[in-house]
Amino acid sequence: MRIGLDVMGGDFAPDAIIEGAVDSLKFFTEDDRLVLIGDKVAILRKLEEMMVNPSMFDIVHASQVIEMADHPAKIFPQKPDSSIAVGYGMLKAGELDGFASAGNTGAMLVGASVTVKLIPGVLRPALAAILPCIDNRNCLILDVGINPDCKPEVLLQYGILGSIYAEHVLGIKNPSVGLLNIGEEESKGTPAIKAAHELMKDQAGLNFAGNIEGNSLFRETMTDVVVCDGFVGNVVLKQGEAFHKIYKLRNLKDDYFDRLDWENIGGTPIIGINANVIIGHGISKRRPIMNMLRQTREFAYVNLAQKIKEVI
């Protein structure tokens, strides 16, 4: 299994990214290989500083960097030798089984659309995030950022994509799916939400549990999969991060709130494309990069993209 890492992506690149890569090796077996993509001189300098043998990695030089402030759609074709573009090129060529980056999120999404592309039949890709519940379950919410305004048929497909993820990645048999709304009644919500409810209710094979309200999130009443548009999902995701930060600032300790720490998860997968890609937070340092790579390796072994192809 070959996992590619964009070493130049993120606010603390390349040093923190390489540190996380070194730490992640404990999750890799002798059949795995971590590929560092970026400025080879900077990579070798940092590995020497850490007293790590470069032979532990494959190193692929990329002469350009897509900066966090760059315009994604404009800059991606202008920097074909950037670490993100090189990584996607290797994915497309079958030289990588998974690719991870904490770099420019927009560029990562553009790269996915113009290189590995959408799985045939998928209407829109989604970012899917883990929401831990107080009953020790890990549940899923999508979309959390790509599509701020979704048509009903897209929301329906998110329910299907989320079910595939929950079954094959989280190990949940016949996962329940809820549609995030302002009330449980079918009559509640925007026209798009109400139309999506009808589609999901009639979808064969989908374990649709109906509408779910915001006060059910993070609790034992939460469904295994929560479907919403990217605007609402991103607000929910950031709210969870805020809860953890408040507890940390007040020097409180609780095992559940530790599970809301985004650094323990590492990244968010792009669901619906022809590859296994994880996007990390731009402010990621050593620990979240390590966890992002662990997550990418797990995704590559499950090969969620192939599972979705088989269903869609």
N, C-alpha and C positions, 0 to 999 in steps of 0.2 A: 504494500500500500504506500503510495507516494502522496504526501501532503505538501502543498506549496504555501509559503508564507510571504506576504508582502512586508519586507523588512523596513521599507521607507514610509509606510503609512501610519499616521497617528501623530498626536502632538508631541510625543516623547521618543519618536523614531530618530535614529535606528537603535540606540542603546537599550532602551527599555524593551523593545521588541525582541532583540537578540537575547536579552536576559531571560525573557519569558520562554523563548524557544529552547534555550538550554535547560530550563526547569521542566519543560514539557517532555523531555526525552524519557523520563521515568514512566510515562504512559505508553511509550512506543516499544514494540517488540523487534526482534532481529529481522522480521519480515517487512518492517515499516522503514520508510525513509522520509526525513524532513528536508524539504528543499527551500533554501533561503534565497529570495529573489530581491536584488537591490544592488547598491554600490558595493562591489566586491572588496575594494580597499577598506571601506568602513567596516564591513563585516569581519574581515580578517583582523583588523585592528582591535575590534571589540573582543573577538574570541581570544586573541593573544592576551589582552588585558585580563580576561577572565580565566586564563590558563586552561582553555578548552581546545582540544585537538580539532582542527577544521575538518578532519576526515569523518567526524561524527555526522556531518551534514553534506548534502550536495549544495553547491553554491552556483547560482545563475546570475550573471552580471546584467544589470539594467542601468542604462546611463541617464535616464530621465526620472523625474519625480512629479507626480500629480499632487500639488499642494492642497491643503484643506480648504483654502479660499478660492481655488480655481473653479471656473464654471464647468460643470461636468460634461454637458453635451458638446461644448466647444473644444474643451481641452483634450478629451480622450483621443480623437483622431489626430490631434496636433502633436501628441506625445506617444508615438507607437512603441517607443523603447522604454516607457515608464514601467515601474515594477508592477502596477496593476494590469497594464496591457500585456506585458510579457506573461504574467500569471494566467490570464484568461486565454492567451494564445496556447500555452502549454496544456490547459484544460481541454481546449477544443481539439488539439492534436492527440489527445489521449495520453499525454506524458505525465499528467497528474490525476489523482483520484479525488482530490478535494483541494480547495483553495480558501485561504483566510486572509483578511485584511482589516486593520483598524483605521484605514485611510479614508479618503473622501467618499462618503456614502453614495452621493450622487454618481460619482464616477464608477463605483462598483455596480450600481444598478444599470448605468449606461453600458458598461462592459458586458454585463450579462445579456442585455437585449441585442447587442450587435455582434457578439461572438458565439457563445454557447446557445443563445436564443431560448424562447419558450418551448416547453413540451407541446407538441401538436394537440390541440383540443383545449389547452388551458387559455382562458380568456385574459386573465391578468395575474401576474405573480403576486406574492404576498410575503411580508415579513412576519414570521411566527415567533412568539415569545412565550417563555414558561411563566406561569403564575402559580406560585406555591399556595396550597390551601392549609388551613389550620388542622385538618384531619390527616396531614402528612402526605397527601397526594400532590403530584405535580400535574397541573392542568395546562392547557394551551389556549392562547388568544391570538387571533389573526383577523385582519391585518393590523399592524402596529406602526405603519408609516409610509407605505408606498402609495396607496390610493386613498386620498382623503375623501373622495365622493364616489360611492360604488353603486352600480346598477343592481337590481334584484338578482339577476342571473349570476353576477359575479359573487355576491354574498352566498348564494346557493353553492357555488363551486368552492368557495372558501370552506364551507361546511364539509364538503367531500375531501378536500385537500387536508384539512385539519384532522379528519377521521383517520386518514391514511397515516399521517404523522403520529397521532396518538397511539395507533395500533402498533406500528413498526418501530418507533423510537422510544415511546414511553411504556410500551408493553401492555396497553389497555385493550382488552377484548371488547368489541362492540361498543366503542366509546359513545357517550351521550353528547349531543350537540345542542347548545343554546344560542339563541339570537339575542344579542344585547339590545335592550329597549327600555323605554321609560315606564313600562308596565307589563304585567304578564298577560293581560287580555289581548286577544287577537286584533281587536279594534284600535289598539294604541299604536303610536309611532307615525313616522313620516310615510308618505305614499310608497317610497322605495322599500322601507322596512316591512310594511304591511304586505307588499307584493312578494318580498323575499320569504316572508312567513308562509304564504300560500305555496310557494314553490318548494320550500324545504319540507313542509308537511306532506306533500304528495310525492317526494323523492323516494323511490324504492331503495331499500338498503341503508338509508340514512337513519340513525337512531336519534331522531329529532325530539327534543324535550320541550320545545316551545320557547317562548320569550323568557329571558332572564334579566332581572333588574340589577342595577349597580350595587345594591346592598347585599347581593348574594355572592359577589366576587370575593375571592380569598377565603371563603367559608366552606363548610361542609355541604352547603346547598348549591355550590357551584358545579356546573356541568363539566365534563372532561374537556370539552372544546367550547370556546366562546367565539362567536362570529360577530364582527363589526367592521365598519370602514376604518381606514387608516387614521383619520382624524381622531375619532373616539378612542381607538386602540392605543394611539400614542399618548393621549392624555392619561389613560388608565395605567400604562407602563410607567410613565414619569411619576404618577401618584404613588405607585409602589416604591419607587426609588426614594421618593421624598419621605415616606414613612420610615424607611431604614435610616435615612440620614438624620431624621429627628431623634430617633432612639439613640443613635451613635453620639450625637451632640449632647444629649442629656445623660450620657454615661450609663444608659440602661442596658441590661443584658437579657436577651430572650432568644432561645434557639429558633423559634419561628421567624422572628424578624431578621435573624442572620440569613435565613433562606431568601430574603428579599434583596440581599446584597448582589447587585449586578456583577460584581467582580467574581463571584463564585460560579456564575453561569458562563460568562466570557463573551458570548456573541449571539447573534440572531441569524438564523438561516433564511436564505431566499428560497421560498417554496414555489415550484412550478416551472423552473428552468431545467435545461438538460445537463445539469452538473450539480455537484455538492459544494455550495459556497456559503461561508459564514462571514458576517460583517460584525466587527467589534466596535466598541465605543471609542471615539476619537481620543478620549483622555485616558485610555488604557495604559497601565504600567505593567510591571513584571507579572503579578499574579493573574490579572484578567487575561493577559496574552497567553499565559500557560493554559488557562482553562478554555480559552477560545480554540487553541490547538487540540486539546483533549476532545472537545466537542466536535471539531472538524473531523478528527480521526474516527470517532464513533459514527458520525454521519456517513463517512465514506464506506465504512464496513457494512452499515445497514443499506446503503445505496438507495436512499429515499427517492431520488430522481427516477430510478428504474421502477420502483414500486408504483409511483404515480403514473408512469407511462403505461404500465400494465392495466391500471384501473381506468384511466382517462381514455 
